[in-house]
Amino acid sequence: MSWDLFIWFGSVAVLMSAVGSVFSAVGRRTPAVWLISGGIMILLTFIIGLWISLGRPPLRTMGETRLWYSFFALVSGLFTYCRWKYRWILPFSTVLATVFVVINILRPEIHDQTLMPALQSPWFIPHVTVYMFSYSVLGCAFLLALAGLLTSDKVRVETWLDSADYLVYIGTAFLTFGMLSGAIWAKDAWGHYWSWDPKETWALATWLSYMLYMHKRLTGTGSRRSLCLLLIFSFLCLQMCWWGVNFLPAAQDSIHVYNR
């Protein structure tokens, strides 16, 4: 399996997910679930094939992490749809996955098969996959917050925030595990748990932002609009942590740059 084949796997997965999203939007749940599940399985097949052909987990490059995010975005969207039956969530999660699939088709960022010593750690796979899963779950919470911000129906907003709470709890739990596993990995690789590296700093800022949201929800403080805005802000922090830091001058000397 190679990136040359991704255009076919990615295109079919996106097409099936798009058709499934249309079915979900018109209330045809069964075909929607089957089609989205099919798209998920196609991406999973490519991930497994790429893993075997590379001889390492495809988690090193931005292109490879985008591949996992596309997969998890569909998984999280399908979970949210099955759990709360929001007809519009699958179209949005499909669009989110499609964006990353298209970027990977146009710019896969292929590197060699080897892993530098810092990445040859038992923490490598759980750390990155847990983060990608948490990003996708929190992405669904972001979509709910965005929808809540665009409607004036207070009852509907509160319902969406209740659903977002559930996703934030799950996403933040995995985010916490990702940070802790990353700290243990850093101790093993570089001799210290924390270095205030730009990526680490933004990871902490993201985690604190979601913790603030949970605090406000549990204490009943903050208006619905401010809570939606806080969720959107938190997701923007997450995007900064994931790939935005790569554009910061300080990131050029980051210990999290592995492709040089």
C-alpha positions in Angstrom: 0.0 0.0 0.0 1.4 3.4 -0.9 0.2 7.0 -0.9 -0.2 6.7 -4.7 -3.3 4.7 -4.0 -4.8 7.1 -1.5 -6.6 9.1 -4.2 -8.8 6.0 -4.8 -9.3 5.0 -1.2 -9.9 8.6 -0.1 -12.3 9.4 -3.0 -14.4 6.3 -2.4 -14.5 6.9 1.3 -15.6 10.5 0.8 -18.2 9.6 -1.8 -19.8 7.0 0.4 -19.7 9.3 3.4 -21.3 12.1 1.4 -24.1 9.9 0.2 -24.6 8.7 3.7 -24.8 12.3 4.9 -27.5 13.0 2.4 -29.5 10.0 3.7 -29.0 11.2 7.3 -30.2 14.7 6.4 -33.5 13.3 5.0 -34.1 11.0 7.9 -32.9 7.7 6.3 -30.9 6.4 9.2 -30.1 2.8 8.2 -28.5 3.5 4.8 -26.8 6.5 6.4 -25.1 4.4 9.1 -24.1 1.7 6.6 -22.6 4.1 4.1 -20.7 6.1 6.7 -19.5 2.8 8.2 -18.3 1.7 4.7 -16.4 5.0 4.3 -14.8 4.4 7.7 -13.8 0.8 6.8 -12.2 2.0 3.6 -10.0 4.5 5.4 -9.2 1.9 8.0 -8.1 -0.6 5.3 -5.8 2.0 3.8 -4.3 2.8 7.2 -3.6 -0.8 7.9 -2.2 -1.4 4.4 0.0 1.7 4.7 1.2 0.6 8.2 2.3 -2.8 6.8 4.0 -1.3 3.7 5.9 1.3 5.7 6.9 -1.1 8.4 6.0 1.4 11.0 2.8 3.1 12.3 1.7 5.9 9.9 1.8 8.6 12.6 5.0 10.5 11.9 4.2 13.2 9.4 1.4 15.8 9.2 0.0 13.9 6.2 -0.2 10.7 8.3 -1.9 12.4 11.2 -4.4 14.1 8.9 -5.2 10.6 7.6 -6.0 9.5 11.2 -8.0 12.6 11.8 -10.1 12.0 8.7 -10.8 8.5 10.0 -11.7 9.6 13.5 -13.8 12.5 12.4 -16.1 10.1 10.6 -16.1 7.7 13.6 -16.9 10.6 16.0 -19.6 12.0 13.7 -21.2 8.5 13.4 -21.1 8.1 17.2 -22.7 11.5 17.7 -25.4 10.7 15.1 -26.2 7.3 16.6 -26.2 8.6 20.1 -28.3 11.8 19.7 -29.7 11.4 16.2 -28.8 14.9 15.0 -29.4 14.8 11.2 -27.0 17.6 10.5 -23.9 16.2 12.3 -22.9 13.7 9.7 -22.8 16.2 6.8 -20.6 18.5 9.0 -18.3 15.7 10.1 -18.1 14.4 6.5 -17.1 17.9 5.3 -14.4 18.0 8.1 -13.0 14.7 7.1 -13.2 15.5 3.4 -11.1 18.7 3.9 -8.2 16.6 5.3 -8.6 13.9 2.7 -8.4 16.4 -0.1 -5.3 18.0 1.6 -3.7 14.6 1.7 -4.4 13.9 -1.9 -2.9 17.2 -2.9 0.0 17.2 -0.4 0.6 13.8 1.3 4.0 14.9 2.8 5.7 11.6 2.2 8.9 10.8 4.1 11.1 7.8 4.4 10.1 4.6 6.3 12.5 5.1 9.2 11.8 6.5 12.6 14.2 8.7 14.5 15.3 7.4 17.9 12.9 9.6 19.8 9.9 8.1 18.0 11.0 4.5 18.7 9.1 4.4 21.9 6.2 2.2 23.1 4.4 5.5 23.9 4.5 6.7 20.3 1.4 4.9 19.0 -0.9 5.4 22.1 0.2 9.1 22.4 -0.6 10.1 18.9 -3.7 8.0 18.3 -5.3 9.1 21.6 -4.6 12.7 20.6 -6.1 12.2 17.1 -9.2 10.6 18.6 -9.7 13.4 21.2 -9.3 16.0 18.4 -12.1 14.3 16.4 -14.4 14.1 19.4 -13.8 17.7 20.4 -14.3 18.6 16.8 -17.9 17.3 17.0 -18.4 19.4 20.2 -17.1 22.4 18.2 -19.8 21.7 15.5 -22.5 21.6 18.2 -21.2 24.9 19.7 -21.1 26.5 16.2 -24.6 25.4 15.5 -25.7 26.7 19.0 -24.1 30.1 18.2 -26.1 30.4 15.0 -29.6 29.7 16.4 -31.7 31.8 18.7 -33.7 28.8 20.0 -32.6 28.6 23.7 -34.1 25.2 24.2 -32.2 23.8 21.2 -29.0 25.4 22.3 -29.2 23.9 25.7 -29.9 20.5 24.2 -26.8 20.8 22.0 -24.7 22.0 24.9 -25.8 19.0 26.9 -24.6 16.8 24.1 -21.4 18.8 23.7 -20.7 18.3 27.5 -20.7 14.5 26.9 -18.2 14.9 24.0 -16.0 17.3 25.9 -15.8 14.9 28.9 -14.7 12.1 26.6 -12.4 14.3 24.5 -10.8 16.0 27.5 -10.2 12.6 29.2 -8.3 11.3 26.1 -6.6 14.7 25.8 -5.4 14.3 29.4 -4.1 10.8 28.8 -2.3 12.2 25.7 -0.6 14.9 27.7 0.4 12.5 30.5 1.7 9.8 28.1 3.6 12.6 26.2 5.3 13.7 29.5 6.4 10.1 30.3 7.6 9.7 26.7 9.5 13.0 27.0 11.2 11.9 30.2 12.3 8.7 28.5 13.5 10.4 25.3 14.9 13.7 26.5 15.3 13.3 30.3 12.6 15.7 31.4 8.8 15.6 31.6 8.1 19.2 30.4 10.2 21.8 28.5 7.7 24.6 27.7 8.1 23.8 24.1 5.6 25.7 21.9 3.6 22.6 21.2 3.5 21.7 24.9 2.5 25.2 25.8 -0.4 25.2 23.4 -1.4 21.7 24.5 -1.6 23.0 28.1 -3.6 26.1 27.0 -6.0 23.8 25.1 -6.5 21.6 28.1 -7.0 24.5 30.5 -9.6 26.0 28.1 -11.7 22.8 28.0 -11.3 22.5 31.8 -12.7 26.0 32.1 -15.7 25.1 30.0 -16.4 22.0 32.2 -16.0 24.2 35.3 -18.5 26.6 34.0 -21.0 23.9 33.0 -20.7 22.1 36.4 -21.1 25.4 38.3 -23.9 26.7 36.1 -22.1 29.9 35.3 -21.9 31.6 31.9 -24.5 32.3 29.3 -25.3 29.9 26.5 -23.6 32.2 24.0 -20.5 32.6 26.0 -20.3 28.8 26.5 -20.6 28.2 22.8 -17.9 30.8 22.2 -15.6 29.2 24.8 -16.0 25.8 23.0 -15.1 27.4 19.7 -12.1 29.2 21.2 -11.0 25.9 22.8 -11.1 24.2 19.4 -9.1 27.0 17.8 -6.5 26.5 20.6 -6.5 22.8 19.7 -5.9 23.6 16.0 -3.0 25.9 17.0 -1.5 23.1 19.1 -1.9 20.5 16.3 -0.5 22.4 13.3 -0.6 26.1 13.9 2.6 26.1 16.0 4.5 24.9 12.9 4.3 28.5 11.6 5.7 30.1 14.7 9.4 31.1 14.6 10.0 29.5 17.9 8.8 26.1 16.5 11.8 25.9 14.2 13.9 24.7 17.1 11.1 22.6 18.7 11.8 19.1 19.9 8.5 18.1 18.3 9.9 18.6 14.7 10.8 15.2 13.5 11.3 15.5 9.8 14.7 17.2 9.6 
